[in-house]
Amino acid sequence: MNSIKFFRLVLILCLVVLVSCDKSTNKEVLVSTKETLFLAISEATPGTEIILANGSYKDVTIEFKGEGTKDAPIVLRAETPGKVFIEGVSNLMLGGSYLVVDGLYFRNGYTPTKNVIAFRISPEEVATNCQVTNCVIVDFNQLSRDKDDLWVQFYGKHNSLDHCYIAGKTNRGPTVRVDLKGNQSIRNFHKIEYNHFGPRPRKGGASGETIQLGSSFTSMSPSNTLIANNLFEECNGEVEVISSKTNFNIIRNNVFYKSEGSVVTRHGNYCTIDGNYFIGDGVNKNVGGIRIVNTGHWIVNNYFYNLIGENFRSPLAVMNGIPKSPLNRYNQVTDVVVAYNTYVNCKSPWQFGVGTNIAQKDVLPLSEIRSAIALRTEVANNVIYNTAGDTHLIIEHDKADGVKFKSNVINNQGIDFKDKNRFITSDFELTKISENIFMPTGISTEIEPYHGFGFEDIKTDLFGASRENSVSLGAMIAGQGKDPKILDKKKYGASWYDSEKPDYEANIIEVTTLEGDLAAKIAAANAGDILELNAGTYTISTSLKIDKPLTIQSKGTEKAQIVFDGKEDLPVFELNPYGILTLKNIQLSGNGKQYAFASLKENMSNHFGLSVRDCEISNFKYVLKAYKQTFAEEITFANSQISNCENGIELSEEINDKGDYSVEYLTVDNCKFKEVKSNVIDYYRGGYDESTIGGNLKVSNSTFEKCGGKEENGILLNTRGIVNVAIENNTFKNNKVKLVALLWGAKNNTHSNNKLQNSGEIRVEENLKMKLMY
């Protein structure tokens, strides 16, 4: 055999070997138990597809590690997306390269570690070029809201989370976080794209971000993380929906829909926030826009609609900084560009000096005083349209002397406003693109855009149209827009998961006075049902478990009577996770040693709620007792009488002084309180924290008589640390207390039109001393 023939033979054999190796790597392995799953992972090679058979996998820790390649990743996927459930005490960790997780559904459980999904197995085994896609995490909460965890935590580099649906986190900790501790996670270039971040309920405290990029202690590090093309729907955990705490991050083409918070450059520098939609309803003041801290950010091509928030939640909030700020506080804003943005029907859209607290210097250390105003900041080529007109387009909580305003155009419907020198007035119109998107049209082409340094790099508009040879101002180039269908939920999240729940038509269930009938009907009812009690007396000996939304009411105008003869310190209504009770037109009485309503003492993995209307409540140790680490979004007492009780509404067990509190909205309206021996309301929030709404109390049109005589602190309505308090149109008569209320003047605490007779006073203290959290 000559050398040429031999060479050809060797080449053919090599090709055969290569082809056979390629075929062997593309293998599918179906597994149906934890043991076979772990074995398949240990034996996986590039190209292996591990298929997890349909079913539930409970109490499983999946360590998915391996070394795939770009062309032949190792895949772990559901046999049928949406039919493989990860439940119980379970989590997933990825370590290695080119791994893909597809189609898993995390529900009915919580993680045993700090993460539900972590892109590392150990500090030494991190993930690189790995992907989690088409997955769902819903209500996968710790049993205690103070036990913090993260549902997705990034480590390593070049990892991605895409096309996932994530919703319902109630416990402490961001939903998603990018961690930069260690060189293996710096300059990570992670991608968070095309996800649907569904509702995150109000948390009632700090550490409720949806996405957090780094931490204050890694804020000097470059992250280069991309957050793009996601839908954030009602992400209400706290004031920061996205908290950027590292450098060179890009937040682009996302939709923030009715989310009670903002995109915040909390720490770190050089963040680009480009082409995002911020959509409010024109009613909720907690829906925010963009809040700026630190240096070098570019805020361009963004669209703001129907936002009416103020201060931290204003459409554009530029903060004051702390001189020589420590890493975990507020650095001065410098060298920021805010250009080519559009604001439609936004109240006081630009607010500067947000967070200034010089007036509180007597109760805060110098290291906490925010007095450094923004410097070298350009606000240019923006467009504002107000249907009703706005007299205060710019609010300066502190001077905006370091801000340059250029070529900003407004149609304020002829309404006079301050700061006219910072705007160009024009009679342009709006063209409707879709339900929430309106394009300004008819702006004079004679208004020349400002050409600042680097502005030539703003090459496209909100819709991606080229800005070359265009003189258009605002986020959109006139005539280039078409409906981007920003709320088409098929564009985001897992393809197999439908987050839209059909409307439920409530069943009306008749309840008799027969022993056990009420408890049985409650247990059998569906969420949203209405239980109607026939007239008569219902004697109850054990607590009624409320673990779903229910209405319990009298069938006719005559009040049904519920008499509780259960054990001491037990509630009539035991409010469990998801238990939202509406009680109407009921007489409720005890023997003076039990509670009318109470949450669980522990394992409150989700919120409760309570609405009491047209009821008579008497002879209880507590009207309502909310235990530590429990939370309600709304509690309401209306048109009701409460008498001869030891304690009233008790919401004061969150004493960790970390900004936590027990209810977001507490409303008492047109009620009569008589002989409630200790305080009627005890509503506490401790810790000097600005990351939350801070609680809301409204007490109106109510009468308080002979209450508070046994209250040790001598205050009838305790509202310590609550930010929003309104006490109005009430009558206080013969209450043996020193104070009806002690209000916080520096916050939104008000009182008006109250009648006080032999009941002490309502005192306002401008600056309450609060424990610093930081």
TIPA-71046 format. One record per residue (C-alpha): residue in one letter; x, y, z. Coordinates in steps of 0.05 Angstrom, whole numbers, padded with zeros to 5 digits, always signed. Layout:
N
AXYZ ...
***
This chain:
774
M+00000+00000+00000 N+00030+00066-00020 S+00032+00126+00026 I-00025+00164-00009 K-00073+00106-00002 F-00053+00096+00070 F-00064+00169+00086 R-00133+00166+00054 L-00152+00105+00095 V-00130+00137+00159 L-00170+00200+00142 I-00233+00158+00129 L-00225+00121+00194 C-00217+00187+00232 L-00281+00213+00200 V-00318+00150+00218 V-00294+00156+00290 L-00314+00229+00293 V-00383+00216+00265 S-00394+00157+00312 C-00372+00200+00372 D-00420+00255+00351 K-00478+00207+00348 S-00461+00179+00416 T-00462+00247+00449 N-00533+00263+00426 K-00569+00215+00471 E-00634+00222+00510 V-00641+00192+00579 L-00711+00188+00610 V-00711+00188+00686 S-00769+00184+00735 T-00738+00182+00804 K-00689+00223+00843 E-00638+00167+00842 T-00640+00157+00767 L-00637+00232+00757 F-00574+00238+00799 L-00543+00179+00762 A-00559+00208+00694 I-00527+00275+00714 S-00464+00239+00737 E-00458+00202+00671 A-00477+00259+00625 T-00430+00279+00569 P-00435+00336+00518 G-00500+00329+00480 T-00537+00288+00533 E-00610+00306+00543 I-00636+00285+00611 I-00712+00282+00607 L-00748+00286+00674 A-00812+00245+00668 N-00878+00278+00683 G-00897+00279+00756 S-00880+00310+00823 Y-00810+00309+00853 K-00812+00326+00927 D-00756+00343+00975 V-00702+00340+00922 T-00636+00378+00917 I-00613+00375+00845 E-00539+00387+00834 F-00536+00394+00759 K-00463+00394+00741 G-00425+00376+00679 E-00383+00402+00622 G-00423+00412+00558 T-00400+00451+00498 K-00429+00508+00459 D-00452+00462+00403 A-00470+00404+00449 P-00496+00428+00516 I-00520+00382+00570 V-00595+00391+00578 L-00642+00376+00636 R-00713+00385+00612 A-00784+00367+00630 E-00816+00311+00591 T-00875+00358+00582 P-00864+00430+00604 G-00912+00447+00660 K-00922+00374+00681 V-00857+00365+00720 F-00866+00394+00790 I-00810+00409+00839 E-00843+00411+00907 G-00830+00407+00981 V-00761+00427+01009 S-00725+00429+00942 N-00676+00469+00901 L-00632+00468+00839 M-00558+00484+00832 L-00518+00488+00768 G-00443+00481+00763 G-00399+00474+00702 S-00407+00498+00630 Y-00460+00498+00577 L-00517+00468+00618 V-00591+00481+00601 V-00651+00473+00647 D-00718+00475+00611 G-00791+00470+00631 L-00791+00458+00707 Y-00846+00483+00753 F-00828+00501+00825 R-00889+00503+00870 N-00916+00482+00939 G-00851+00486+00975 Y-00789+00526+00992 T-00714+00520+00986 P-00671+00488+01041 T-00615+00537+01025 K-00610+00610+01007 N-00630+00597+00934 V-00685+00562+00896 I-00641+00564+00833 A-00567+00579+00840 F-00516+00584+00785 R-00464+00550+00829 I-00457+00487+00870 S-00402+00514+00915 P-00357+00576+00915 E-00308+00536+00873 E-00360+00504+00827 V-00395+00561+00791 A-00434+00561+00726 T-00410+00590+00661 N-00450+00596+00596 C-00510+00562+00629 Q-00584+00575+00617 V-00649+00569+00656 T-00707+00575+00608 N-00782+00563+00602 C-00789+00551+00677 V-00839+00575+00729 I-00831+00592+00803 V-00895+00611+00839 D-00906+00621+00914 F-00844+00581+00932 N-00839+00617+00999 Q-00805+00603+01064 L-00852+00589+01122 S-00829+00653+01156 R-00826+00720+01120 D-00763+00740+01159 K-00724+00680+01133 D-00692+00709+01071 D-00675+00673+01007 L-00668+00686+00933 W-00707+00650+00881 V-00653+00657+00827 Q-00582+00676+00844 F-00530+00686+00791 Y-00456+00670+00799 G-00402+00657+00747 K-00405+00688+00678 H-00447+00689+00615 N-00508+00656+00647 S-00579+00670+00628 L-00650+00669+00655 D-00701+00674+00599 H-00774+00661+00582 C-00791+00644+00655 Y-00852+00664+00697 I-00835+00683+00769 A-00887+00709+00818 G-00912+00711+00889 K-00850+00720+00933 T-00871+00743+01002 N-00810+00730+01046 R-00748+00772+01055 G-00698+00776+00999 P-00696+00798+00926 T-00730+00752+00876 V-00668+00751+00831 R-00598+00773+00849 V-00532+00776+00812 D-00474+00761+00859 L-00405+00789+00845 K-00365+00762+00903 G-00302+00732+00873 N-00264+00743+00808 Q-00303+00686+00776 S-00367+00729+00778 I-00341+00799+00759 R-00353+00825+00688 N-00404+00770+00684 F-00446+00792+00623 H-00507+00754+00650 K-00573+00761+00612 I-00642+00766+00642 E-00689+00768+00582 Y-00761+00756+00561 N-00785+00737+00630 H-00852+00754+00661 F-00842+00777+00732 G-00913+00771+00757 P-00942+00803+00819 R-00897+00807+00880 P-00942+00826+00938 R-00925+00883+00984 K-00876+00857+01036 G-00884+00907+01092 G-00810+00919+01100 A-00744+00926+01063 S-00709+00874+01021 G-00765+00861+00972 E-00733+00878+00906 T-00751+00839+00843 I-00680+00843+00815 Q-00618+00864+00852 L-00552+00871+00815 G-00496+00862+00866 S-00493+00893+00934 S-00465+00956+00965 F-00401+00919+00982 T-00389+00899+00909 S-00413+00965+00881 M-00344+00985+00856 S-00342+00923+00811 P-00363+00919+00738 S-00421+00872+00726 N-00442+00884+00654 T-00509+00850+00666 L-00565+00858+00614 I-00638+00862+00635 A-00679+00866+00572 N-00748+00853+00543 N-00781+00832+00608 L-00850+00847+00635 F-00853+00870+00708 E-00926+00867+00729 E-00948+00893+00797 C-00880+00881+00828 N-00897+00915+00894 G-00846+00885+00942 E-00813+00952+00958 V-00792+01019+00929 E-00738+00987+00885 V-00764+00940+00830 I-00694+00936+00801 S-00636+00956+00845 S-00572+00966+00806 K-00513+00963+00854 T-00455+00950+00807 N-00424+00982+00745 F-00439+00981+00670 N-00507+00948+00673 I-00558+00955+00617 I-00633+00958+00630 R-00667+00960+00563 N-00736+00951+00530 N-00772+00927+00592 V-00844+00942+00612 F-00859+00963+00684 Y-00935+00957+00691 K-00968+00983+00754 S-00908+00964+00795 E-00903+01001+00862 G-00830+01019+00857 S-00776+01044+00810 V-00714+01026+00772 V-00659+01051+00818 T-00585+01061+00807 R-00576+01049+00881 H-00501+01038+00881 G-00450+01032+00825 N-00440+01074+00764 Y-00449+01078+00688 C-00517+01045+00682 T-00555+01051+00617 I-00631+01054+00623 D-00656+01055+00552 G-00723+01045+00518 N-00766+01023+00577 Y-00840+01033+00589 F-00866+01056+00657 I-00941+01050+00659 G-00985+01073+00718 D-01059+01081+00727 G-01061+01154+00747 V-01088+01135+00815 N-01036+01096+00853 K-00982+01143+00880 N-00935+01086+00895 V-00922+01068+00822 G-00853+01096+00806 G-00806+01109+00749 I-00730+01118+00752 R-00690+01140+00813 I-00618+01163+00803 V-00560+01156+00851 N-00485+01156+00835 T-00446+01172+00772 G-00446+01167+00696 H-00515+01139+00681 W-00551+01149+00614 I-00627+01152+00617 V-00652+01154+00546 N-00713+01136+00502 N-00758+01118+00561 Y-00833+01127+00562 F-00871+01147+00625 Y-00947+01145+00627 N-00998+01162+00682 L-00947+01165+00739 I-00966+01209+00798 G-00916+01186+00851 E-00874+01234+00891 N-00804+01235+00921 F-00774+01165+00917 R-00830+01143+00871 S-00833+01202+00823 P-00825+01191+00748 L-00754+01217+00751 A-00723+01223+00820 V-00653+01251+00825 M-00628+01242+00896 N-00584+01282+00941 G-00522+01245+00964 I-00483+01240+01029 P-00416+01276+01027 K-00361+01223+01031 S-00415+01170+01033 P-00399+01100+01058 L-00410+01045+01007 N-00478+01026+01034 R-00511+01094+01034 Y-00521+01148+00980 N-00466+01174+00934 Q-00474+01241+00900 V-00505+01244+00830 T-00455+01268+00779 D-00445+01266+00703 V-00514+01237+00687 V-00552+01246+00621 V-00628+01245+00618 A-00646+01253+00545 Y-00699+01237+00493 N-00751+01213+00543 T-00827+01224+00538 Y-00874+01238+00597 V-00949+01234+00586 N-00996+01255+00642 C-00944+01249+00696 K-00949+01292+00758 S-00888+01335+00774 P-00846+01288+00731 W-00777+01314+00750 Q-00758+01317+00823 F-00688+01337+00846 G-00656+01334+00914 V-00700+01275+00932 G-00684+01247+01000 T-00654+01311+01028 N-00658+01306+01103 I-00620+01366+01129 A-00680+01384+01172 Q-00670+01320+01211 K-00598+01334+01231 D-00617+01336+01304 V-00637+01262+01305 L-00589+01234+01253 P-00513+01229+01252 L-00475+01271+01202 S-00457+01208+01163 E-00531+01200+01147 I-00547+01272+01123 R-00562+01275+01048 S-00539+01345+01029 A-00498+01335+00965 I-00537+01361+00904 A-00531+01333+00833 L-00473+01360+00792 R-00456+01361+00718 T-00522+01330+00699 E-00557+01343+00632 V-00632+01339+00622 A-00644+01350+00548 N-00689+01336+00488 N-00746+01309+00531 V-00820+01317+00517 I-00876+01327+00569 Y-00950+01327+00553 N-01003+01340+00606 T-01076+01334+00589 A-01098+01374+00650 G-01037+01418+00660 D-00988+01419+00719 T-00965+01479+00758 H-00903+01445+00786 L-00867+01407+00732 I-00802+01408+00770 I-00798+01399+00845 E-00733+01419+00878 H-00729+01387+00947 D-00659+01417+00944 K-00630+01462+00890 A-00619+01435+00820 D-00563+01485+00807 G-00517+01431+00780 V-00567+01409+00726 K-00566+01436+00655 F-00635+01438+00620 K-00634+01441+00544 S-00687+01434+00489 N-00741+01404+00534 V-00811+01414+00503 I-00878+01416+00538 N-00951+01423+00523 N-00983+01443+00589 Q-01050+01462+00559 G-01036+01536+00573 I-01032+01526+00648 D-00980+01571+00679 F-00922+01536+00713 K-00857+01550+00748 D-00788+01542+00717 K-00809+01566+00648 N-00737+01580+00630 R-00724+01505+00632 F-00776+01488+00579 I-00798+01506+00510 T-00874+01511+00505 S-00908+01482+00444 D-00979+01464+00422 F-00964+01394+00397 E-01015+01337+00401 L-01016+01263+00417 T-01028+01205+00370 K-01054+01142+00402 I-01010+01082+00387 S-01044+01034+00436 E-01083+01036+00501 N-01023+01061+00542 I-00978+01091+00489 F-00987+01160+00459 M-00938+01192+00411 P-00927+01267+00412 T-00937+01294+00342 G-00932+01364+00312 I-00872+01388+00352 S-00841+01444+00313 T-00780+01422+00273 E-00751+01490+00287 I-00736+01467+00357 E-00665+01442+00351 P-00644+01383+00393 Y-00587+01395+00441 H-00524+01359+00418 G-00486+01342+00481 F-00423+01302+00487 G-00436+01230+00466 F-00507+01244+00443 E-00489+01217+00374 D-00487+01148+00406 I-00563+01151+00418 K-00574+01120+00350 T-00646+01094+00355 D-00711+01113+00389 L-00759+01075+00435 F-00785+01033+00377 G-00716+01020+00347 A-00723+01071+00290 S-00659+01105+00269 R-00645+01175+00295 E-00598+01190+00238 N-00619+01254+00203 S-00677+01262+00253 V-00691+01324+00295 S-00747+01291+00335 L-00748+01302+00410 G-00773+01254+00462 A-00771+01178+00462 M-00805+01169+00394 I-00791+01194+00325 A-00855+01223+00297 G-00888+01180+00245 Q-00846+01118+00260 G-00889+01086+00314 K-00931+01023+00311 D-00964+00985+00368 P-00908+00945+00403 K-00961+00905+00441 I-00922+00914+00506 L-00975+00878+00548 D-00983+00818+00503 K-00963+00766+00555 K-00948+00714+00502 K-00883+00753+00489 Y-00857+00739+00559 G-00849+00682+00607 A-00857+00607+00598 S-00894+00588+00535 W-00935+00535+00570 Y-00957+00576+00630 D-01019+00620+00631 S-01016+00671+00686 E-01086+00697+00671 K-01137+00664+00717 P-01209+00661+00694 D-01260+00702+00733 Y-01294+00662+00786 E-01368+00667+00798 A-01378+00661+00872 N-01424+00608+00900 I-01473+00631+00954 I-01474+00578+01008 E-01529+00576+01060 V-01508+00560+01131 T-01553+00535+01186 T-01546+00538+01262 L-01535+00463+01266 E-01472+00445+01305 G-01411+00441+01259 D-01447+00466+01197 L-01409+00533+01194 A-01341+00500+01201 A-01358+00446+01149 K-01384+00497+01099 I-01320+00540+01108 A-01276+00479+01095 A-01316+00458+01033 A-01322+00527+01002 N-01280+00550+00943 A-01238+00613+00944 G-01285+00672+00933 D-01349+00639+00957 I-01400+00674+01001 L-01428+00640+01063 E-01496+00666+01085 L-01516+00653+01157 N-01589+00645+01175 A-01614+00685+01234 G-01599+00654+01301 T-01541+00636+01347 Y-01480+00597+01324 T-01441+00570+01383 I-01369+00555+01363 S-01320+00517+01407 T-01259+00511+01361 S-01227+00563+01316 L-01253+00571+01245 K-01196+00562+01196 I-01194+00615+01141 D-01143+00596+01087 K-01175+00626+01025 P-01214+00689+01006 L-01284+00682+01036 T-01343+00726+01054 I-01385+00708+01115 Q-01448+00748+01124 S-01519+00747+01152 K-01570+00725+01102 G-01620+00780+01118 T-01618+00846+01153 E-01620+00813+01222 K-01550+00799+01248 A-01533+00726+01259 Q-01497+00715+01326 I-01431+00677+01332 V-01416+00660+01404 F-01346+00633+01418 D-01336+00589+01479 G-01268+00562+01458 K-01205+00559+01500 E-01167+00619+01526 D-01122+00656+01475 L-01153+00621+01415 P-01186+00662+01359 V-01255+00653+01332 F-01226+00663+01262 E-01156+00634+01251 L-01126+00672+01192 N-01079+00626+01154 P-01035+00640+01093 Y-01080+00662+01036 G-01137+00672+01085 I-01174+00736+01067 L-01238+00743+01108 T-01295+00791+01096 L-01344+00791+01154 K-01410+00828+01145 N-01469+00843+01189 I-01450+00794+01244 Q-01453+00796+01321 L-01389+00765+01348 S-01378+00754+01422 G-01331+00716+01469 N-01319+00707+01543 G-01265+00760+01550 K-01206+00712+01546 Q-01202+00695+01472 Y-01187+00733+01407 A-01238+00752+01354 F-01186+00747+01298 A-01114+00724+01297 S-01061+00702+01248 L-01021+00638+01259 K-00964+00644+01308 E-00916+00614+01257 N-00912+00585+01186 M-00947+00645+01154 S-00916+00634+01086 N-00965+00681+01053 H-01008+00741+01070 F-01075+00745+01104 G-01129+00799+01100 L-01189+00822+01139 S-01249+00866+01126 V-01302+00875+01181 R-01364+00913+01162 D-01430+00928+01197 C-01411+00882+01255 E-01416+00882+01331 I-01356+00854+01368 S-01353+00846+01444 N-01319+00812+01502 F-01252+00791+01474 K-01181+00795+01500 Y-01159+00820+01431 V-01201+00843+01373 L-01144+00826+01325 K-01077+00796+01341 A-01025+00794+01285 Y-00964+00754+01307 K-00892+00767+01289 Q-00872+00753+01217 T-00943+00757+01191 F-00969+00809+01142 A-01035+00834+01113 E-01040+00879+01053 E-01107+00908+01078 I-01145+00908+01143 T-01210+00947+01148 F-01261+00959+01203 A-01321+00999+01178 N-01390+01016+01206 S-01378+00970+01265 Q-01383+00972+01341 I-01328+00944+01387 S-01340+00942+01461 N-01316+00913+01527 C-01250+00884+01501 E-01183+00883+01535 N-01143+00902+01473 G-01162+00928+01404 I-01124+00920+01339 E-01054+00893+01356 L-01002+00901+01301 S-00939+00914+01341 E-00897+00850+01343 E-00849+00869+01287 I-00798+00899+01335 N-00734+00878+01298 D-00726+00952+01277 K-00710+00932+01205 G-00767+00972+01175 D-00817+00915+01179 Y-00890+00924+01197 S-00953+00880+01198 V-01002+00912+01150 E-00997+00959+01091 Y-01065+00992+01095 L-01104+00996+01160 T-01170+01032+01155 V-01220+01047+01211 D-01281+01086+01188 N-01348+01102+01222 C-01336+01055+01280 K-01353+01060+01354 F-01303+01036+01406 K-01326+01033+01478 E-01289+01007+01538 V-01229+00978+01501 K-01185+00977+01562 S-01116+00983+01532 N-01099+01018+01467 V-01148+01013+01410 I-01095+01010+01356 D-01022+00989+01364 Y-00988+00995+01296 Y-00911+00993+01298 R-00855+01001+01248 G-00784+01006+01274 G-00720+01027+01238 Y-00701+01087+01198 D-00716+01060+01129 E-00738+01092+01064 S-00745+01028+01023 T-00818+01017+01038 I-00884+01053+01034 G-00879+01053+01110 G-00950+01034+01128 N-01017+01070+01121 L-01067+01085+01175 K-01132+01123+01166 V-01179+01132+01225 S-01241+01173+01207 N-01312+01188+01228 S-01306+01144+01290 T-01322+01150+01364 F-01277+01128+01421 E-01307+01128+01491 K-01278+01103+01557 C-01220+01069+01524 G-01146+01063+01541 G-01150+01065+01617 K-01102+01006+01626 E-01053+01026+01571 E-00984+01032+01603 N-00955+01082+01553 G-01016+01127+01559 I-01029+01130+01483 L-01095+01109+01453 L-01074+01103+01380 N-01001+01079+01376 T-00972+01093+01308 R-00897+01091+01323 G-00856+01095+01259 I-00915+01091+01210 V-00903+01138+01152 N-00974+01154+01128 V-01025+01170+01183 A-01090+01209+01177 I-01135+01218+01238 E-01195+01260+01219 N-01267+01275+01238 N-01267+01232+01301 T-01295+01242+01371 F-01254+01222+01432 K-01293+01224+01497 N-01272+01206+01568 N-01211+01165+01548 K-01162+01162+01607 V-01099+01171+01567 K-01045+01224+01562 L-01045+01224+01487 V-01095+01204+01435 A-01037+01198+01386 L-00964+01218+01378 L-00953+01236+01305 W-00889+01242+01264 G-00887+01311+01234 A-00829+01298+01187 K-00870+01243+01153 N-00940+01244+01124 N-00976+01244+01192 T-01037+01290+01196 H-01098+01303+01241 S-01158+01347+01230 N-01229+01361+01254 N-01225+01316+01315 K-01264+01329+01379 L-01227+01314+01443 Q-01262+01314+01510 N-01226+01290+01572 S-01180+01248+01528 G-01111+01280+01527 E-01085+01309+01463 I-01059+01294+01394 R-00986+01314+01394 V-00941+01323+01334 E-00866+01312+01342 E-00828+01335+01281 N-00769+01286+01284 L-00779+01221+01321 K-00715+01186+01340 M-00711+01120+01303 K-00660+01064+01305 L-00614+01066+01244 M-00617+01003+01203 Y-00551+01012+01168 
***
